[in-house]
């Protein structure tokens, strides 16, 4: 039986809600949609997300910089519409400066269904003019004090051939011109990179900036548990099965060390890098998220999940309600188990109590707030790794007089709308009544949790099915 013990008055560490700093989205033009905006506001209101990051603010579809009659035409109207909305709901942009306007590009290499150009600029001076005009416009429109709270990240995954030539020196030159242009507007604006996939180039990037006297205010990179695991052609389940438990924590520790004193922001991570992975819609994702987020405590300043919504079009725009998309919310705004995991995390306090105990698949964290403490449990294993239903024992010493204990669960039977959709025959198009039914079934349910008290010692047992999350709130 997995057993965990703790002392409510024992050693603790701070638990800032770093996972709420930023959340990811898809292409910038999606942020002009009413349904995207409604889901974004909900994600901010219910999960506490503060910034959003997306691709393509400079791509042709946004009209930021186009050419006509051999002249550059700049229009920041669409970008302003997005940022006006974000600020109106209490959020801010984490600005990914991508992709290349065709009129500035040195080639015709494109990516994604929306045909984003990913070649370097033909003339870096022209790129620099665009960045200075755009950032200067935002400072004029929103005020320098506001824009100083934003983050400017240069490009996206430049180490991958899909997003350019994969050459480090080419990216470093782009960063040089971009950083100098931004700081030329205001020296206190924040700029960083290298925005790489697979935790790459961090040490080299910092060394380059240091050697060349270039500003760098933060380090950003990405990782997924499917990175570099398995063989070419392996499906996602096979890749994950060949991954290792807590691999993202180990990679984050390495990047944290490489970054030195600079803030670290992971601007993409997810349960896999596959945009059509059925596990994204399952309780598996919830257990993975809770475990991974809490294991990253103390290592990062931001940990941006990719993405908050299935309103997403890199491959094609889907119609199936549960199609394995990255989103926390599906196309209809129905919360997936992953969304409910972030809802549980949002409800935590900021004082993490040290616990004793270890198990192959079960992990436990105790987080204290002013008038309650929450025991977070996960029972998680990678695909094709052993996992079973476990009865977890928890003993807490130094406990004051609790007024009660309640439990909220995410598993096959709880907060899992996809299961009901499957029982309905997996309809591709949902009626309004179906959406309402599925949203209701996605909600967290609160139940009384039995416990035993012996003086100042508090005991309880919880049954945890495979790939499950449980949050037990102890109210003082």
N, C-alpha and C positions, 0 to 999 in steps of 0.2 A: 504493500500500500504506500503510495507517495505521501510523505509526511513533511510538513513545513511548520516551523516554529518561529516566533518573534516576540519582541518586547516592545510595547507601545511607547515606552519611555527610553528605548535603546537607541543605538547609533542610527543616524539618518543622513541622507544627502538631498540636495535640491533637485527638483524635477520641473524645470521650466518646460512649458508646452511648445517645444521647438518644432514639433510636427505640424503645428498650426501656423507657422510662419508663412508658408507658401504651399499652394496646390497647383497642379498642372492642368492644362487644357490642350486643345489641338491647334487649329489654324486660327489666326487672328480674326478673319472674316466671320467666323462662327459667333464671336462675341457681339456681333450686331443683331443676332437673332433674339426674339423675345423669349423663346423657351430656354435658350442658353442663359440669358440674364436672370430668368426666374430661378433656375437651378443654381446659378452662382450665388444669388442672394440667400437662398435657403442654406447653401453650404456654409456661407459666412455666418448666418444667424444661428444655425444649429450645431455647427462643428467648430466655429471660432476661427476659420481660415482668414488670414490677414492680407495676403498677397496672392496674385495669380500670375502664372507664367505661361506663355503660349508662343508658338512659332509664327513667323511670317509678317511681322508688323511692317517690314519694308518690301514685302513681295508685291508683284504687280496687281494682284487682286485688291490690295488696299489702296492703290493709287497714290502711294506716298511720294514716289518719284517716277515719272514717266517721260518719254520723249516725244516731241512733235515738232515737225519742221526744223529738225536739227537743233532743237532747244530742250533744255531740261525744264519740266514743269513739276512743281512741288505742290502737293495738296495734303495737308495734315488733318483734314476734316474727319475722315473715318476713324483715324487713331484717336482724335479728340472725343468723338462720340463714345468710344469704348472707355476711355479714361474718365470722362465725365460720369459715366454710369458707375464705374468702380468707386470713385470717390463719393458718389451720392449714397452708396450703401455701406460706407465705412471701410472699404478695401483700398489697396494700392497695387500698382503694377510692379512685377519683377520683370523688367524689360529685357527680353531676349532680342538682341539686335540682329535680325535675320529676316528674309534671305536677301539675295542680291537683286535689286531692280534690274530688269533686262537691259535697260538703256545704259547701265553702268557696267554690265558684265563683260568678262573676257571670253566667254564661251557659252555653249548652249546646254550644258549638263543640267538636268532637272530631276526633281524627286517628288513623289506623292501625286495623288490624283489631281491636286490643284497646281501642279507643274511649277513648283518653286525652283528658281535658278540658284544653283549652289556653287557657281564658279567665283573665283576672286574678282575684285574690281579690275577693270581695264586700266584705270588710272586711280591710284590711291588718293590722290589729291581731290578728285571729284567725290569719292566716297567720304572723305573728311568734310567736305563742304556740306554734304547731305546730313551727316551726323551733327555738325555744329548748328545747322539751320533747324533741324528737328528738335534737338535738346534745348536750344535757345528759345524756340517757340514755346515749349512746355514750361520753361522757367518764366517766360513772360505771361503765359496764360494762367498758370497755377501758383506762381510765386516760388521763389528760390527755397524758402523754408520747407515747402511741401515736397518739391522735387529732390531735395537733399535726403528725404526719407525713402526714396525709391532705390532700386538696384538696377544697374546697367550691366548686362552680361553679353559678352561679345561672341556671337555666332552660336552654333549648336553642333556638338560632336564632330569637331574638325578632324579628329584622328580617324574617322571612318570615311572610306571612299564614297559612300553614299552621299556625303555632305560636302564633297570637294575632292581635292587631290590627296588628302591624308597626310600632307607634308607639314611637318612642324614649323619649318622656317616660314612657310607661306602664312600660316596662322599667326605666328608671332609678329609678322609685318602688319597684318590686318589689325591685330590688337594694338600695336604701337600707334597707328594712325587714329584708331577709334578712341583709345584712352586719352591721347593728346587733344583730340577734338572735344571730348566731353569736359576734360579739366580746363580747356580753354574757355568754356562757358562759365564754369564755376569750379574752383579747386576743391570744394567740399562735396561735390557730387561723387557717388560711389560707383566704381567700375571694377569688374573682375572677370575671371575666366579660370581655366581654359575651356570650361563647359564640355569636357570630353566624355566619351563613353568609357566604361570599364575602368574608371579610376585613373586614367592615363595622363601622362605629361605633367603631373602636378609639380614635382620637384624641378623639372626642366623649365617649366613656365615661370616659377618663382625665381630661379637662377637667372633666366633671361631678363626678367624685369629688374632684378637687382643690378645686374651687370650693366644694363642700359639706362638706369635711372628712371625707369618707367613706373607710374603709379599702379598699384594693385591694392584694392581695399578689401577684397575677399577672394576666396578660392571656391570655384564651383566645379562639380563633376557629376557623373551619373553611374549607377550600377543596377544590375538585375541579377537575380539568382541563376538565370540561364546563361549568363556570360561565360563563354569559354568552357562549357561543360558538355560532354558528349562528343559525338563525331558528326561531321558534315552530313546533313540529311536527317539527323535524328528529330523525332517529334518532340514537342514541348514536355510531355510527361517523361520521356526518356532523358531529356536534358536535366530536368529537375531531379529525377531519381539519381543522377550522377553528380549532383551538387552535394554540398555538405551542410550540415546543420549549423546555423549561425554564421554562414559564410559572409553575409553582408556586414555583420559586426566586425569580423576580422579585417575585412577590406577597409572599413571606416577607420579602424584604429591605425592602419598604415597611412591613410591620407591625413588623418589628424596629426600624426607625427611629422609628415612631410610639410604640412602647412605651417608649422611653427606657431607663431602667435596670431596668424591671420584667421579671421572667421571662416568657417567651412559651411557651405551650403550645397547639399545634394539637391540638384534641381530636377532630377528625375530618378525615380525608383518605383518598382512595382513587384507584384508576385511573379511576373515573368515578362519578357519583352514581346510576347506574342499578342497582337491586337485581336486575335480570335481564339482565346484560351478559355475553355469552359470553366476552369477553376476560378477565373476572375469573378464569376457570378455565384460561387459556392461558399459555404461556411469555411472551407479551407483558407480562403483569402482573408477572412476575418481573423482567424487564429494566427496566420502568418504575419499580418499587419501588427497586431498587438504585441506579439513576441519581438518582432524586428524593431518596432518603434521604441519599446522600453529598453531594449538592449543597446540602443544608440545613445542613451542618455549620457551626457558629459562629453560627447565626442563631436557634436555638430551644433551649429546655431540654427540651421534650417534643414528640413527633410521633406522634400516636396513630392507627394505621391502623384503618379502619372496614371490616370487623370481623374478629375472630379465628375465627369459626365461622359456618357456614351454618345453625346452629340459630337461626333468626331468623324473625320472624313479623309484620313490619310490614304486608305486603300479604296474605299467606296463608302457611300453613306448607307448604313444598314436600315432594315425595316423589322427584323426579328427582335422581339422585346429582350430576350436573353440570348445574345449571340457571342458571349465571351469577350465583350469589349472591356477596355481598361477602366471604364468609369465606375465611380462609387454609386452614381445614380444611373438608371437605364434611360432609354430614349424618352420614356413617358414620365420620368422623374420618380419612378419607383425605387425605393432604397434597397440596395443589395446588402448582404451580410457585411461587406466591407465598409459600407457607409455607417452601419450600426456599430461597427468596431470603433470607428472614429468618434461616434457619439459617446460611447462609453469612455474613451480616452479623454474627451473634452470634459467629462464630468469629474475627472480626478482632481485631487488637490495638488500641492506642489512639494510635499514633504515625503520622500521615499524612505520607508523604514527597512532596515536590513533584516532579511529572513535567512534562516538556516534550513537546508534541505535541498535535495537534488534528485532528479528522476530523468529517465531516458526521453520521455515525451512530454511530461507535465512541467510547467514553469509557473512560478507564483511571485507576485509583487504586492506589497502592502503600501498604500499611499494615504497619508493623513491630511485632513483639512481641518478647518476650525471646529466643526461640530460633528465630524464623522471620520471614519476611515474606510477605505475600499480595498478589498482583497480581489486582485485580478488574477484569474487562472486561465491558462491555455493548455490544451492537450493537442499537440501538433507534431506531425511527422511529414517529411517529404514523400511524394508519391513512391510506392513500392517499398517503402521502409516500414518496419513493424510498428503497429499502433493498435491499441485496444481500449475499451472502456475502462476507466480507472476510478476507484473511489479514493478521493483525496482527503487526507486528515490535516486539519489546521489547528494549531494551539497558539494562543496569544496570551502572554503574561503582561502584568501591569495594566490590565484593562480597567477603565472606570466603569461606572454603572451604565451599561448600554440600555437604551430604550427599546431596541429591537434590531433585527437583521432582515434584510431583503436580498433577493437574488434576481439578476437579469441574465438571460442566456442567449447565445448565438450558436446554433448547431443545426442539424438536419431538421429538427422539429420546431425550432424557434427562430424568429426573425429571418425567415427563409422563403421569400415570395416565389422564387424560381420553382420550388417543389410543387406548389399549387398550379403554376403555369404548366408544368409538365403533366400534371393530373388532368388539366383541361384539354390536353392534346397538343400542346405547344402551338397555339394559334399565332400566326404571323402578325395579324392586325388585331388590336384590342379595342373593345367597346369601352365607353366611359365607365360602365358598370364593372367591367373586368379590371380596369385600372384602379378603381376605388377598392375593390375586393383585395387585389394584390398589394396595394399600398398598406391596407389595414393589416394584412398578414406579415408585412415586412417589419412592423413596429416591435420595439422591445416591450416585453411584458414583465411586470414586477410581481414577484411572488414572495411569500414569507419564507425565510430560511430558518429552520430549527437550529438551536445551539444549546449547549450546556455550559453553565457557569458554576465554578467552584472557587469561591473567594474572588481573587483578582485574576484568576485564570479562566480563559474563554476557549471553548472547544466546539468545533463543528466538523461535519463530514459532507462532502459534495461528490456526487457522481458526475464524471466528465466523459461523455462519449468522444470518439475520435474526431479530430478536426473541430474543436469546440472552444468557445470562450464563455467564461462566467465572471460576472462582477457582483461581488457580495458587499453590500454597504452596511456597515455597522454604525448605527446612530447613537451618539452620546446622550 
